[in-house]
Amino acid sequence: MSLLLGKNTLAEGAATVQPDHLADLRARVAALNVRYRHHGATAVLEGALRDPEAGKIAMVSSFGAESVALLHLVAMVDRKTPVLFIDTRLLFAETLAYQQELAERLHLSNLRIIRTAQETLDQRDPYGALRLSDTDACCALRKTEPLQQALDGFDGWITGRKRYQAKTRAEMEFFELEEATGRIKVNPLAHWGPEDTRAYMEENRLPKHPLVAQGYPSIGCAPCTSKVAPGEDPRAGRWRNQDKTECGIHFVNGVAARKKT
C-alpha cells in the first residue's frame, strides 16, 4: 500500500491533547512500564500489540542497517501489524530494494509506504535543493510531516531506538508518552546493545542491508549519508559536519529531537 500525503497537521493535533487526557495517558504509560519492566523485547512487543492499555499500535521502520531485527520480531508476534515505511524520495536505491526483499521474506502483510505528495514537494521544494539550505525543513517536509499524518488514527508506534545510541536515550523506558501528539511510543529494544542486534541477526540468518558492508553502519537519505571510517561513531556519517543528529521524528518533551547534546 502506498500513501501520498500533503500538508502536516501536527500543530493542530497537538493542541487538542487536553490536560486531563494527558494525565490519563501518563498514568497508562507508567502502568505499562511497571507491568513489563522485567520483560524482554518479545514480551514488550506482545504487550504493545495486544494489551488494551497500549491501544492501536503501528510500527515505523526505516529498513535501515539494524531494522531487520525488530521487523523479524514483529513478524513473529503478528505479521499483520501495520508497518509504516517513509519513502522520502531521496533514499538509496539499495534501501528500496532491501525494503522489498524484507517485506517478502518476512511476509509483512500490512506494509504501508508513505510519501509526501508530489504536489506538496513541487510547492515547497520545487528544485529538490531544500536539503542544501535547511536540512531540518527538508526532513520535516519529507519525513516528519508525512509520518505524523500516517500515524493519525493510531494510539502509538513501535520504534527501534536503543539506550546506547545517544545520551538523550540513556534512561529510555519501554513505553514513553509523546506529549506533543498524545501517542505512546514503544521501544522494545531499549536495553539491547550493538552485540545483541548482531547476535539476533546471525542466529536468525537475517539478511543485512547491502550498504553496511560498504561502510554505512547508519543509513538515511542518500544526499545526507556518508561512509564511516573505522573508529568513528556509527552515526558520524549522518549529516556530517552539521549540528544535527536526528531527523526530527522523535520528540523529547514535545520538542523534535534534532540537535546534539
C-alpha positions, 0 to 999 in steps of 0.5 A: 500500500502506498500513501501520498500525503500533503500538508502536516497537521501536527500543530493542530493535533497537538493542541487538542491533547487536553490536560486531563487526557494527558494525565490519563495517558501518563498514568497508562504509560507508567502502568505499562512500564511497571507491568513489563519492566522485567520483560524482554523485547518479545514480551514488550512487543506482545504487550504493545500489540495486544494489551488494551492499555497500549491501544492501536499500535503501528510500527515505523521502520526505516529498513535501515542497517539494524531494522531487520531485527525488530521487523523479524520480531514483529513478524513473529508476534503478528505479521499483520501489524501495520508497518509504516515505511517513509519513502522520502524520495531521496533514499538509496536505491539499495534501501528500496530494494532491501525494503522489498526483499524484507517485506517478502521474506518476512511476509509483512502483510500490512506494509504501508509506504508513505510519501509526501505528495508530489504536489506538496514537494513541487510547492515547497521544494520545487528544485529538490535543493531544500536539503542544501539550505535547511536540512531540518525543513527538508526532513520535516517536509519529507519525513516528519510531516508525512509520518505524523499524518500516517500515524493519525488514527493510531494510539502509538508506534513501535520504534527501534531506538536503543539506550546506547545510541545517544545520551538523550536515550540513556534512561529510555523506558519501554513505553514513553508518552509523546506529549506533543501528539498524545501517542505512546511510543514503544521501544522494545529494544531499549536495553539491547546493545550493538552485540545483541542486534548482531547476535539476533541477526546471525542466529536468525540468518537475517539478511543485512542491508547491502550498504553496511558492508560498504561502510554505512553502519547508519543509513538515511537519505542518500544526499545526507549519508556518508561512509564511516571510517573505522573508529568513528561513531556509527552515526558520524556519517549522518549529516556530517559536519552539521549540528544535527543528529536526528531527523526530527521524528522523535520528540523529547518533551514535545520538542523534535529531537534534532540537535546534539547534546 
